[in-house]
Amino acid sequence: MSARPVAPPRALSSWLTLVLITLALPASANPFLETLGGVSGPNPFTARFMATGGEAAYFDPALLPELDEGFAFGFFVLSDPLETHLDARPAGIDIDESVYNAWAPDDQGHLQPLAFRPLPSAQLGRGDEDGGALRSYLTIGLVKHVIAKRLTLGFITVLPTSTFQEQTSRFADERQQFFSDRLAHELYGDRLGMMTFSLGIGGEIVPWLSWGAGFTLGLSTTTSNPVYIPDAANQREILITSDTGVNTSLAPHFALTVHPSDNVTLGMTVHTRAKSETRGTNRLKFWQYNYEDGETAIVQKFTFVNGFEPLTIAAGAKITLPVDATHRWQLGGELRWRGWSDYRDRAGERPAQAFTDVVTAAIGGRYEADSTKVHLDLVWAPSPVPDQTGRENYVDEDRFGIAAGLDADLDVLGVKLHGSIGVQVHRLLPRTTTKSDDSPFPVRDELPDDAVNVLTGDPIPGAAGLQTNNPGYPGYTSEGWLFGAGVSIKVDL
């Protein structure tokens, strides 16, 4: 009687249950790996199904049981020249200093201070985004078999060498005039300056089926700032204390890998949504001040979100084509569905015009000859950001990337090492944005047509029509590049 294949219903149901339970867990984000891939190994863009080292701990921990044990250390540099060029402002939309005396009638015709109080346009520092940062990172990876192929441990960490955790907050609309009054790319820049630590475990269920699970570690911060202001007319002199708590947050991920034959690998991964969040409270106390009933201070709350990464579900395959005993081709590809419609921006807000869920595609291959591997990857990542025809200014473009590199075995003083070098180039394709009166969320008229001078009762000159300090009005063009290069050394364990 032929033996029946062993089915693992309990393992599968447990895996699915864990996925459903943890989809709502708060977590920290990992934009670096999702954008640049597994930079510590070959085929960074298809690492979910072609990983060779610790990067599998994040991308596909179900691959860990079939990988060689080893410890890897690497160095990666990234340049990101990003550009946003603003269109010239038309005549008649500037706001002058008369806005300081501007009031407007409410629904009952009573004059009230402006609900939104813009600054005089001449005081703003409007300008282009032109340039980029040079960032460097240390990468550390590990694969260790704990119980043969039944349980394998892996981890990957990416540590910025200058700033441990780079985070920048801004508003996407006219409120940004009170700060930098500049536009910046939404999904790049500081998001690529965040540290990454991901741990994964995997094991064989049966020879043709492997499981994997892991998490990405991050930080969430809460802060409370009691402030005492002795003289409201002289706010340079204040007393302030601060209570800050930094907590770890986890973003779970899961994987299943199927081997229909010795030369074919199929797989699926689920990475839960993630973000790095800062919540804060200011409690302002003034000398001789009448607070509301039950209050002893004026309470101000704020929330910042950085590095938001959406729920990501990926599926793909790898095919091995042997040439002879020591030479072979490996080809792989993946499709990633990314749930960007759930996006939260740096102010912790949902865009008025929701982002779009997108599918990212990557293909890659490598040729393995004796102790050398040559690899090439391509990735296409459409922008999830809809046309910014209204008051919001989320700058983003479709992205095409290419990566190539060389791996070779080395012998240094009798110690066998594996060296890897790789480069990658991403092009953020030029995009033109033009504001439109027909937008469902049009640019805000910051100086109402019926505004009057509260001192004289006279109409404010120039209030008729649209006046705005929206930093993206009347439009802009944007584009950019990402240039990366890295080296790594792996030691067999």
VEXNUGU-485481 format. One record per residue (C-alpha): residue number from 1; residue in one letter; z negated, y negated, x. Coordinates in Angstrom, 1 decimal. Example, Ala and Ser with C-alpha at 12.3 -4.5 7.8 and 13.67 -1.06 7.14 Angstrom:
BEGIN
- nr:rest:z:y:x
- 1:A:-7.8:4.5:12.3
- 2:S:-7.1:1.1:13.7
This chain:
BEGIN
- nr:rest:z:y:x
- 1:M:0.0:0.0:0.0
- 2:S:1.0:-3.4:1.4
- 3:A:-1.8:-5.9:2.0
- 4:R:-1.9:-8.9:-0.3
- 5:P:-2.2:-12.4:1.2
- 6:V:-5.7:-13.7:0.9
- 7:A:-5.9:-16.7:-1.5
- 8:P:-8.5:-19.3:-0.9
- 9:P:-9.2:-20.8:-4.4
- 10:R:-12.8:-21.7:-3.6
- 11:A:-11.8:-23.6:-0.4
- 12:L:-8.9:-25.4:-2.3
- 13:S:-11.1:-26.4:-5.2
- 14:S:-13.8:-27.7:-2.9
- 15:W:-11.3:-29.8:-1.0
- 16:L:-9.9:-31.3:-4.1
- 17:T:-13.4:-32.0:-5.5
- 18:L:-14.3:-33.8:-2.3
- 19:V:-11.2:-36.0:-2.5
- 20:L:-11.9:-37.0:-6.1
- 21:I:-15.6:-37.7:-5.4
- 22:T:-15.0:-39.9:-2.4
- 23:L:-12.1:-42.0:-3.6
- 24:A:-14.5:-44.7:-4.7
- 25:L:-16.7:-44.8:-1.7
- 26:P:-17.0:-48.1:0.2
- 27:A:-15.6:-47.9:3.7
- 28:S:-14.3:-49.7:6.7
- 29:A:-10.6:-50.2:7.5
- 30:N:-8.2:-48.9:10.1
- 31:P:-5.1:-51.2:10.2
- 32:F:-4.5:-50.5:13.9
- 33:L:-3.7:-46.8:13.5
- 34:E:-1.8:-47.3:10.2
- 35:T:0.4:-49.9:11.8
- 36:L:0.9:-48.7:15.4
- 37:G:0.3:-45.0:14.9
- 38:G:-1.3:-42.6:17.4
- 39:V:-0.8:-44.7:20.5
- 40:S:-2.8:-42.3:22.6
- 41:G:-0.2:-39.4:22.2
- 42:P:3.5:-38.8:21.8
- 43:N:5.3:-39.5:18.6
- 44:P:2.9:-42.2:17.3
- 45:F:4.6:-42.9:14.0
- 46:T:4.8:-39.2:13.0
- 47:A:1.3:-38.3:14.3
- 48:R:0.3:-36.9:11.0
- 49:F:2.3:-33.8:11.7
- 50:M:3.2:-34.0:15.4
- 51:A:-0.1:-35.0:17.0
- 52:T:-1.1:-33.3:20.3
- 53:G:-4.6:-34.6:20.9
- 54:G:-7.5:-36.5:19.5
- 55:E:-5.3:-38.8:17.3
- 56:A:-5.2:-35.8:14.9
- 57:A:-8.8:-36.5:14.0
- 58:Y:-7.6:-39.4:12.0
- 59:F:-4.0:-38.6:11.1
- 60:D:-4.3:-34.9:10.2
- 61:P:-7.5:-33.0:11.1
- 62:A:-5.9:-29.8:9.7
- 63:L:-3.8:-29.7:12.9
- 64:L:-6.9:-29.6:15.2
- 65:P:-7.3:-25.8:15.3
- 66:E:-3.8:-25.3:16.8
- 67:L:-4.2:-28.0:19.5
- 68:D:-5.2:-27.5:23.1
- 69:E:-8.7:-28.6:24.0
- 70:G:-8.9:-31.8:26.1
- 71:F:-10.4:-35.2:26.7
- 72:A:-8.1:-38.2:26.9
- 73:F:-8.6:-41.8:28.1
- 74:G:-5.9:-44.5:27.7
- 75:F:-5.1:-48.2:27.8
- 76:F:-2.8:-50.0:25.4
- 77:V:-1.6:-53.6:25.2
- 78:L:0.0:-55.4:22.3
- 79:S:1.8:-58.7:21.9
- 80:D:2.5:-60.0:18.4
- 81:P:4.6:-63.1:18.4
- 82:L:4.6:-64.1:14.7
- 83:E:6.4:-67.1:13.3
- 84:T:6.2:-69.0:10.0
- 85:H:8.3:-72.2:9.8
- 86:L:7.6:-74.6:6.9
- 87:D:10.3:-76.4:5.0
- 88:A:10.2:-80.2:4.9
- 89:R:8.1:-81.7:2.2
- 90:P:10.1:-83.7:-0.4
- 91:A:9.3:-87.3:-1.3
- 92:G:6.7:-88.0:-4.0
- 93:I:4.4:-85.0:-3.6
- 94:D:1.9:-86.5:-1.1
- 95:I:-1.6:-87.5:-2.3
- 96:D:-3.0:-90.8:-0.9
- 97:E:-6.6:-92.1:-0.6
- 98:S:-6.6:-93.3:-4.2
- 99:V:-7.6:-89.8:-5.0
- 100:Y:-11.2:-90.6:-4.0
- 101:N:-11.5:-92.9:-7.1
- 102:A:-9.4:-90.6:-9.4
- 103:W:-10.8:-89.3:-12.7
- 104:A:-9.0:-87.7:-15.6
- 105:P:-9.7:-87.3:-19.3
- 106:D:-11.0:-84.0:-20.6
- 107:D:-9.9:-82.4:-23.9
- 108:Q:-12.0:-84.9:-25.9
- 109:G:-10.5:-87.9:-24.0
- 110:H:-13.7:-88.6:-21.9
- 111:L:-13.1:-89.4:-18.3
- 112:Q:-14.4:-86.8:-15.9
- 113:P:-14.2:-86.2:-12.1
- 114:L:-11.2:-84.1:-11.1
- 115:A:-11.8:-80.4:-11.6
- 116:F:-10.1:-79.8:-8.2
- 117:R:-10.5:-82.5:-5.6
- 118:P:-7.7:-82.5:-3.0
- 119:L:-7.7:-84.4:0.2
- 120:P:-5.4:-87.2:1.1
- 121:S:-2.3:-85.5:2.5
- 122:A:-2.3:-87.8:5.6
- 123:Q:-5.6:-86.2:6.7
- 124:L:-4.2:-82.6:6.8
- 125:G:-2.9:-80.8:9.9
- 126:R:0.1:-79.1:8.4
- 127:G:2.2:-77.1:10.9
- 128:D:4.1:-73.9:11.7
- 129:E:2.7:-70.6:12.8
- 130:D:4.4:-70.1:16.1
- 131:G:3.1:-67.7:18.8
- 132:G:0.9:-64.7:19.0
- 133:A:-2.0:-63.1:20.9
- 134:L:-2.0:-60.6:23.8
- 135:R:-4.5:-57.9:23.0
- 136:S:-5.6:-54.9:25.0
- 137:Y:-7.4:-51.7:24.0
- 138:L:-9.1:-48.7:25.4
- 139:T:-8.4:-45.4:23.7
- 140:I:-10.6:-42.3:23.9
- 141:G:-9.8:-39.0:22.3
- 142:L:-11.2:-35.4:22.2
- 143:V:-10.3:-32.0:20.9
- 144:K:-12.9:-29.2:21.2
- 145:H:-12.8:-25.8:19.6
- 146:V:-16.4:-25.0:18.4
- 147:I:-15.7:-21.6:16.8
- 148:A:-12.2:-20.4:18.0
- 149:K:-9.8:-21.6:15.3
- 150:R:-12.3:-21.5:12.6
- 151:L:-13.9:-24.9:13.4
- 152:T:-12.5:-27.5:15.7
- 153:L:-13.9:-31.0:16.4
- 154:G:-11.8:-34.0:17.3
- 155:F:-12.3:-37.8:17.5
- 156:I:-10.3:-40.8:18.4
- 157:T:-11.6:-44.3:19.1
- 158:V:-9.7:-47.6:19.8
- 159:L:-11.8:-50.4:21.3
- 160:P:-10.5:-53.9:21.8
- 161:T:-11.4:-55.1:25.3
- 162:S:-12.0:-58.7:24.5
- 163:T:-13.4:-59.0:20.9
- 164:F:-15.2:-56.0:19.5
- 165:Q:-14.4:-56.9:15.9
- 166:E:-11.9:-59.7:15.2
- 167:Q:-12.0:-61.1:11.7
- 168:T:-10.6:-64.3:10.2
- 169:S:-11.1:-65.6:6.7
- 170:R:-8.7:-67.9:4.8
- 171:F:-7.4:-68.7:1.3
- 172:A:-3.9:-67.9:0.2
- 173:D:-3.4:-71.1:-1.9
- 174:E:-4.1:-74.8:-2.0
- 175:R:-7.8:-74.3:-1.1
- 176:Q:-6.7:-73.7:2.5
- 177:Q:-6.1:-77.4:2.8
- 178:F:-9.9:-77.8:3.3
- 179:F:-9.7:-75.7:6.5
- 180:S:-6.7:-75.0:8.8
- 181:D:-4.0:-76.1:6.3
- 182:R:-1.8:-73.5:8.0
- 183:L:-0.1:-70.3:6.9
- 184:A:-0.5:-67.0:8.8
- 185:H:0.7:-63.4:8.4
- 186:E:-1.4:-61.5:6.0
- 187:L:-1.2:-57.9:7.3
- 188:Y:-1.1:-58.4:11.1
- 189:G:-2.9:-60.8:13.5
- 190:D:-6.6:-60.3:13.4
- 191:R:-6.3:-57.0:11.5
- 192:L:-5.0:-55.5:14.7
- 193:G:-8.1:-56.7:16.6
- 194:M:-10.6:-54.4:14.8
- 195:M:-12.3:-51.5:16.5
- 196:T:-11.6:-47.9:15.3
- 197:F:-13.7:-44.8:15.4
- 198:S:-12.6:-41.7:13.6
- 199:L:-14.1:-38.2:13.6
- 200:G:-12.4:-35.1:12.2
- 201:I:-13.0:-31.4:11.8
- 202:G:-10.6:-28.7:10.9
- 203:G:-10.2:-24.9:10.7
- 204:E:-8.0:-22.0:9.7
- 205:I:-8.6:-20.6:6.3
- 206:V:-6.0:-17.8:6.8
- 207:P:-3.3:-17.8:9.5
- 208:W:-0.8:-19.6:7.3
- 209:L:-3.2:-22.3:5.9
- 210:S:-5.6:-24.8:7.6
- 211:W:-7.9:-27.4:6.3
- 212:G:-9.2:-30.7:7.7
- 213:A:-11.6:-33.5:6.8
- 214:G:-13.0:-36.5:8.6
- 215:F:-14.0:-40.1:8.3
- 216:T:-13.4:-43.5:9.9
- 217:L:-16.5:-45.4:10.9
- 218:G:-16.8:-49.1:10.4
- 219:L:-19.2:-52.0:9.8
- 220:S:-20.3:-53.9:6.7
- 221:T:-22.4:-57.0:7.0
- 222:T:-24.8:-58.8:4.7
- 223:T:-26.4:-62.1:5.5
- 224:S:-28.9:-64.4:3.9
- 225:N:-29.2:-68.0:5.2
- 226:P:-32.2:-70.1:3.9
- 227:V:-31.5:-73.8:4.6
- 228:Y:-33.9:-76.7:4.3
- 229:I:-32.4:-80.2:4.1
- 230:P:-35.1:-82.9:4.5
- 231:D:-32.7:-85.8:3.7
- 232:A:-29.6:-85.2:1.6
- 233:A:-28.1:-88.4:3.0
- 234:N:-28.3:-87.1:6.6
- 235:Q:-27.2:-83.5:6.6
- 236:R:-26.9:-83.4:10.4
- 237:E:-30.6:-82.7:10.5
- 238:I:-31.4:-79.4:8.8
- 239:L:-33.6:-76.3:9.3
- 240:I:-32.0:-72.9:9.0
- 241:T:-32.9:-69.3:9.4
- 242:S:-30.8:-66.2:9.0
- 243:D:-31.4:-62.6:8.0
- 244:T:-28.5:-60.3:8.8
- 245:G:-28.0:-56.6:8.3
- 246:V:-25.1:-54.6:9.7
- 247:N:-24.5:-51.2:8.0
- 248:T:-22.1:-48.5:8.8
- 249:S:-19.4:-47.6:6.2
- 250:L:-17.3:-44.5:6.1
- 251:A:-13.7:-43.9:4.9
- 252:P:-13.2:-40.2:4.3
- 253:H:-9.8:-38.5:4.7
- 254:F:-8.6:-34.9:4.1
- 255:A:-5.7:-32.7:5.0
- 256:L:-4.1:-29.4:4.3
- 257:T:-1.5:-27.7:6.6
- 258:V:0.7:-24.8:5.6
- 259:H:2.8:-22.6:8.1
- 260:P:5.5:-20.8:6.1
- 261:S:6.8:-19.4:9.4
- 262:D:6.0:-19.7:13.1
- 263:N:8.4:-22.6:13.5
- 264:V:7.8:-24.6:10.3
- 265:T:4.7:-26.7:9.4
- 266:L:4.2:-28.5:6.1
- 267:G:1.3:-30.7:5.3
- 268:M:-0.4:-33.3:3.1
- 269:T:-3.1:-35.9:3.9
- 270:V:-5.2:-38.2:1.8
- 271:H:-6.8:-41.3:3.3
- 272:T:-9.2:-43.1:1.0
- 273:R:-9.0:-46.9:0.6
- 274:A:-11.1:-48.9:3.0
- 275:K:-12.2:-52.4:3.9
- 276:S:-14.6:-54.2:6.1
- 277:E:-16.8:-56.5:3.9
- 278:T:-19.1:-59.4:4.6
- 279:R:-21.4:-60.6:1.8
- 280:G:-23.6:-63.6:2.2
- 281:T:-26.0:-65.9:0.4
- 282:N:-27.0:-69.5:1.3
- 283:R:-30.2:-70.8:-0.3
- 284:L:-30.3:-74.6:0.0
- 285:K:-33.6:-76.4:-0.3
- 286:F:-33.8:-80.2:-0.5
- 287:W:-36.8:-82.4:-0.2
- 288:Q:-38.0:-83.8:-3.6
- 289:Y:-35.3:-82.1:-5.7
- 290:N:-35.6:-80.8:-9.2
- 291:Y:-34.2:-77.3:-9.4
- 292:E:-33.1:-75.5:-12.5
- 293:D:-35.8:-73.6:-14.4
- 294:G:-37.0:-70.5:-12.5
- 295:E:-35.2:-71.5:-9.3
- 296:T:-36.6:-72.7:-6.0
- 297:A:-33.3:-73.3:-4.2
- 298:I:-29.6:-73.8:-4.8
- 299:V:-28.0:-70.4:-4.3
- 300:Q:-24.5:-70.1:-2.9
- 301:K:-22.8:-66.7:-2.6
- 302:F:-19.7:-65.6:-0.7
- 303:T:-17.7:-62.5:0.1
- 304:F:-15.2:-61.9:2.8
- 305:V:-13.0:-58.8:3.1
- 306:N:-11.1:-57.9:6.3
- 307:G:-8.8:-55.1:7.2
- 308:F:-8.2:-53.8:3.7
- 309:E:-6.3:-50.5:3.8
- 310:P:-5.2:-48.9:0.5
- 311:L:-5.4:-45.3:-0.7
- 312:T:-2.7:-43.5:1.3
- 313:I:-1.2:-40.1:0.5
- 314:A:1.3:-38.6:2.9
- 315:A:3.4:-35.5:3.0
- 316:G:5.7:-34.3:5.7
- 317:A:7.0:-31.4:7.9
- 318:K:7.6:-30.4:11.5
- 319:I:10.2:-27.9:12.6
- 320:T:10.3:-26.2:16.1
- 321:L:13.7:-25.2:17.5
- 322:P:13.4:-23.0:20.6
- 323:V:16.1:-23.4:23.2
- 324:D:14.7:-20.7:25.6
- 325:A:11.3:-19.5:26.8
- 326:T:10.3:-22.9:28.2
- 327:H:12.4:-25.4:26.4
- 328:R:12.3:-26.4:22.7
- 329:W:13.0:-29.2:20.3
- 330:Q:10.4:-30.4:17.8
- 331:L:11.5:-32.6:14.8
- 332:G:9.2:-34.1:12.2
- 333:G:9.0:-36.6:9.4
- 334:E:6.6:-38.0:6.9
- 335:L:6.5:-40.1:3.7
- 336:R:3.5:-42.2:3.0
- 337:W:2.7:-43.6:-0.4
- 338:R:0.4:-46.6:-0.1
- 339:G:-1.4:-48.1:-3.1
- 340:W:-1.2:-51.8:-2.1
- 341:S:-1.5:-52.8:-5.8
- 342:D:-5.3:-52.6:-5.3
- 343:Y:-5.3:-55.1:-2.4
- 344:R:-8.2:-57.5:-1.8
- 345:D:-7.5:-60.5:0.4
- 346:R:-9.7:-62.1:3.0
- 347:A:-11.5:-64.1:0.3
- 348:G:-12.3:-60.8:-1.5
- 349:E:-9.9:-61.7:-4.3
- 350:R:-7.0:-59.8:-6.0
- 351:P:-3.7:-61.7:-5.6
- 352:A:-2.7:-63.3:-8.9
- 353:Q:0.6:-61.5:-8.5
- 354:A:-0.4:-58.0:-7.4
- 355:F:1.0:-56.4:-4.4
- 356:T:3.4:-53.5:-4.9
- 357:D:2.8:-49.9:-4.0
- 358:V:5.3:-48.8:-1.4
- 359:V:6.5:-45.7:0.5
- 360:T:6.7:-45.8:4.3
- 361:A:9.0:-43.4:6.1
- 362:A:8.9:-42.1:9.6
- 363:I:10.9:-39.6:11.6
- 364:G:10.6:-38.4:15.1
- 365:G:11.4:-35.8:17.7
- 366:R:10.6:-34.6:21.1
- 367:Y:12.2:-32.4:23.7
- 368:E:9.8:-30.2:25.7
- 369:A:11.0:-28.9:29.0
- 370:D:8.6:-27.0:31.2
- 371:S:5.9:-29.6:32.0
- 372:T:7.7:-32.6:30.6
- 373:K:8.1:-34.1:27.1
- 374:V:10.4:-36.9:26.0
- 375:H:9.8:-38.3:22.6
- 376:L:11.3:-40.8:20.1
- 377:D:10.0:-42.1:16.8
- 378:L:11.4:-44.5:14.1
- 379:V:9.4:-46.0:11.2
- 380:W:10.4:-48.1:8.2
- 381:A:7.6:-50.0:6.3
- 382:P:8.7:-52.1:3.4
- 383:S:6.6:-55.1:2.6
- 384:P:4.2:-54.7:-0.3
- 385:V:4.1:-58.5:-0.9
- 386:P:6.2:-59.8:-3.7
- 387:D:8.2:-63.0:-3.4
- 388:Q:5.7:-65.8:-3.1
- 389:T:7.4:-68.2:-5.5
- 390:G:4.1:-69.6:-6.8
- 391:R:0.9:-71.1:-5.5
- 392:E:0.0:-68.1:-3.3
- 393:N:1.2:-67.8:0.3
- 394:Y:0.8:-64.2:1.5
- 395:V:3.1:-64.1:4.5
- 396:D:4.7:-60.7:5.1
- 397:E:8.0:-59.0:5.9
- 398:D:9.7:-55.6:5.9
- 399:R:9.1:-53.9:9.2
- 400:F:11.2:-51.5:11.3
- 401:G:9.8:-49.9:14.5
- 402:I:10.9:-47.7:17.3
- 403:A:8.7:-45.9:19.9
- 404:A:9.7:-43.8:22.9
- 405:G:7.8:-42.3:25.8
- 406:L:7.4:-39.6:28.4
- 407:D:4.6:-37.0:28.9
- 408:A:4.3:-35.0:32.1
- 409:D:1.8:-32.6:33.7
- 410:L:0.2:-33.9:36.9
- 411:D:-1.8:-32.3:39.7
- 412:V:-4.3:-34.7:41.3
- 413:L:-6.4:-33.2:44.1
- 414:G:-6.2:-29.8:42.4
- 415:V:-7.1:-31.1:39.0
- 416:K:-4.5:-30.5:36.3
- 417:L:-3.9:-33.6:34.2
- 418:H:-1.5:-34.6:31.5
- 419:G:-0.1:-38.1:31.8
- 420:S:1.6:-40.1:29.0
- 421:I:3.4:-43.4:28.9
- 422:G:4.9:-45.0:25.8
- 423:V:6.4:-48.2:24.5
- 424:Q:7.1:-49.4:20.9
- 425:V:8.8:-52.3:19.4
- 426:H:8.5:-53.5:15.8
- 427:R:10.8:-56.1:14.1
- 428:L:9.4:-58.0:11.1
- 429:L:12.7:-58.9:9.4
- 430:P:13.2:-62.6:8.6
- 431:R:12.2:-63.5:5.1
- 432:T:12.8:-66.8:3.2
- 433:T:10.3:-68.0:0.6
- 434:T:11.1:-70.8:-1.9
- 435:K:8.6:-72.1:-4.5
- 436:S:9.8:-72.1:-8.1
- 437:D:8.7:-73.9:-11.2
- 438:D:9.5:-70.7:-13.1
- 439:S:6.9:-68.7:-11.2
- 440:P:4.3:-67.0:-13.5
- 441:F:1.7:-68.7:-11.2
- 442:P:3.3:-72.0:-10.3
- 443:V:2.1:-74.4:-7.6
- 444:R:-0.8:-76.4:-8.9
- 445:D:-0.5:-80.1:-9.7
- 446:E:-3.6:-81.3:-7.8
- 447:L:-3.4:-84.9:-9.1
- 448:P:-3.0:-85.0:-12.9
- 449:D:-0.4:-87.3:-14.4
- 450:D:-3.0:-89.0:-16.5
- 451:A:-5.5:-89.7:-13.7
- 452:V:-6.9:-93.2:-13.6
- 453:N:-9.0:-95.3:-11.2
- 454:V:-12.6:-94.9:-12.4
- 455:L:-13.4:-98.3:-11.1
- 456:T:-10.7:-100.3:-12.8
- 457:G:-9.3:-97.9:-15.5
- 458:D:-5.8:-98.4:-14.1
- 459:P:-3.4:-95.4:-13.8
- 460:I:-3.3:-93.9:-10.3
- 461:P:0.0:-94.9:-8.6
- 462:G:2.2:-92.0:-7.9
- 463:A:0.3:-89.5:-10.1
- 464:A:3.4:-88.7:-12.2
- 465:G:5.1:-85.4:-11.4
- 466:L:3.9:-82.8:-8.9
- 467:Q:1.5:-83.8:-6.1
- 468:T:0.3:-80.9:-4.0
- 469:N:-1.2:-80.1:-0.6
- 470:N:-0.3:-76.4:-1.0
- 471:P:0.4:-75.4:2.7
- 472:G:3.4:-73.3:1.6
- 473:Y:5.2:-75.9:-0.5
- 474:P:8.2:-76.2:-1.0
- 475:G:8.9:-73.0:1.0
- 476:Y:9.0:-71.4:4.4
- 477:T:10.7:-68.7:6.5
- 478:S:8.8:-66.1:8.4
- 479:E:9.5:-63.3:10.9
- 480:G:8.0:-61.7:13.9
- 481:W:7.7:-58.9:16.5
- 482:L:5.2:-56.4:17.8
- 483:F:5.5:-55.2:21.4
- 484:G:3.2:-52.4:22.5
- 485:A:2.9:-50.3:25.6
- 486:G:0.3:-47.8:26.7
- 487:V:-0.7:-45.1:29.2
- 488:S:-3.1:-42.2:28.9
- 489:I:-4.5:-39.3:30.9
- 490:K:-5.7:-36.1:29.4
- 491:V:-7.9:-33.5:31.0
- 492:D:-8.0:-29.9:29.8
- 493:L:-11.5:-28.6:28.8
